[in-house]
């Protein structure tokens, strides 16, 4: 699990899944200027990305994703996503809409065989690398966020020969970005560190399908 060496942000504030902080996610997204990029359509579920649409849950509490923020003294293993929610996209095949990342989340395209999702670089909405504004929680000075810019991010289906089992997939990615402290009064962000994030095989199973 996540550990700290200098205690700037305690380990129990690290955020993943659907837990919230003292400030709303919408307010944090406004502070970061992250509103208004992604979207999803109401078209029918078809094409190579169709089998991914729905909710996927992380199989274990442990994660292969490692985070290192050397100045803040934050390092260790923690999942960015405890849940993945894929919906049909507009400029990409799918968009991930769980609250692990502040809106608008991360967009994905499927390969022609429908076995792997890849976050396109550049993202068609921003013309920048795919980004996750990852809300870690609140410390004594207010909300803390890592703006993770991914150099690679994929979700790959696993083949199974066992009948009557839920589909499973592996999430992998590498990225980096600033550690941001949000002043809760003025909502102004300030960079306090630069962090790296990488993971090779967080395993998810599909819970719902559209």
N, C-alpha and C positions, 0 to 999 in steps of 0.2 A: 504494500500500500504506500501512499504518498507519505514521505517523511520530510521534515524541515531540519536545517542545520543552524539557521540563525533566527528562525521564528518570526519573520516578517509577516507571514500568513500562515496560521495554524493548519495542520493537516486535515482537521475535521471540517474545514470549510470548503474543500474541493467539491465541485458540483458536477453531477452528471445525471442523465435521466430527466425527471420532471419536477424535481424539488426547486422551489423558488427562494429568492432572497427578500430583503426588506423593501427594495424598490422593484417596481414591475419591470418585466422584460422589455415592454414597449418603451418605457422611459430610458432604459439603458441603451436600446437601439437608437433612439433619437440622439442621445449624447454622443454616440459613436458615428452618427451619420449613416447608419446602415439600413434605413428604411427604403423600400420601394424598388428593389431589384428583382427578386424572384416572383414566380407566379406558377399557377397550375391550370390546366384546362379541364373541361368536362367531356372530352372526347372519349369514345369507347376504349376499353382496355384491349389493345392489340399491338402487334409488333414485337420486336425482340426484347423489349423491356417489360412486357406485360407480367411475366411471372414474378418479378420483383415487387410489384405494387402491393402494399399492405404494411403490416407491423411486424418487425423483427426484434426479438429480445436477446440481450447478451446472455450467453449460457452460464457464465461464472462471474463471481464478484471480482476475481483477479483479471488483469489485463496485460496484454503485451505492449501497450502504449507506454512509453517512457517520456517523462517531462523533465526538463532541466532548465531552471532559471537561476544562474549562478550568483547574481548579486543579491537576490531575495533569499537565497538559500533554500530554494524549493527543488527537490529532485525525488524521483521515484516513479512507481507504476500507478497509473490511474486511467480508467477509460474516459474518452471524450463522450462517447455514445453508450448509454446503458440501454437505449432503444433507438432503432432506426424506423422511420416512417417514410416510405416512398410513395409519392403521388405523381400522376402524369404531369409532365412539364409542358412548356410552350416553345421555348427556344432550344430546349434539350429534351431527351426522352423522359427523364424523371427529375424530380426535385425532392430533397430530403427535408421534411417539415416538422420533425420533433423539436423540442425546445432545448436540445443540447447546445445548439448554436442559436444566437440571437437572430431574429428575422433579418434577411430572407433565407438563411440556410445555405445549403450547398447543392449545386446542380450536377446531374450525372447523365452520361450517354451510355447506351448498351452496345456491346459488340454485335456483329451480324448473327452470331449463334445464340445470343441471349444467355451467355454464361458469365460475363464480367461487366460490371458498371465501372466507368472511369469518370472522374471529375475533369471536364475539359479545361485545358490551359491554352489560351486564356478563356475565362468565363465569358459567354456571349453577352451577358448583361452588363458587365463592368469592363470588359477587355483587359482584365487583370487576372493574376493567378487565383484559383478558387480559395475562398477565405471562410473561416469559421470564427465568429466572435464568440469565444467560449467563456461563459460566465462561471467563475470559480466559486463565488460566494461573497460574503461581506466580512471585512475585518474591522478593527476599531476606527479606521479612517474611511470606511465606505466600501462600495462594490469594487471587486477586482476581476479583471478580464484579461485573457490572452487573445490577441488578434492573430490567429494562426493562418498564415499563408502557406498553402500546400504546394510542394513541388510534385507530389504524386499522391493520389488517393483512389483506391479501388475497392470494390466489393465483389467477390467471386463465389459463385455457387459451387457447392461440393457435390460430387456424385455419390449416390447411395444405392446399394443393392438390397437394402432392407425395406420390405413392404410396410405400409401404414406408419411411416415416420415423417415428421415435418421436414420440409426443405431446410438446409443449413447453408451458411455462407461465411466467408472470412473477410474481415475488413483489415486493410493495410494502408499505411500512409506515412509520409514524411513531410515536415514543415517547420516553420519558425515564425516568430513575430514578437511584437512588443508586449510586455506585461503592463497593463493599464490600471491606474487607480482613478476611480471616479469620485470627485468631491460631491457628497450627498446634498450639499446646500446649493452649490452653483451648477452642478452636473457637468463641470469641466473635466476632461480627461487629462491625465499626466502620465507619461511613460516613466516607469521605475526600473525596468530591466528588459533584456531581450532573452526570449526562451526558445528552446528547440523541443520538438515533439516528433516521436517516431514510434510506429507499431507495425508488427508483421502479420499477426494472425488472431485478431479478436473474433471469436466464433459466435454467430447468432443463429437462432432458429426462428422460422416464420410462424407467427401466431394468427394472423388474419390475412385474407387475400380478397381483392376486389375483382 
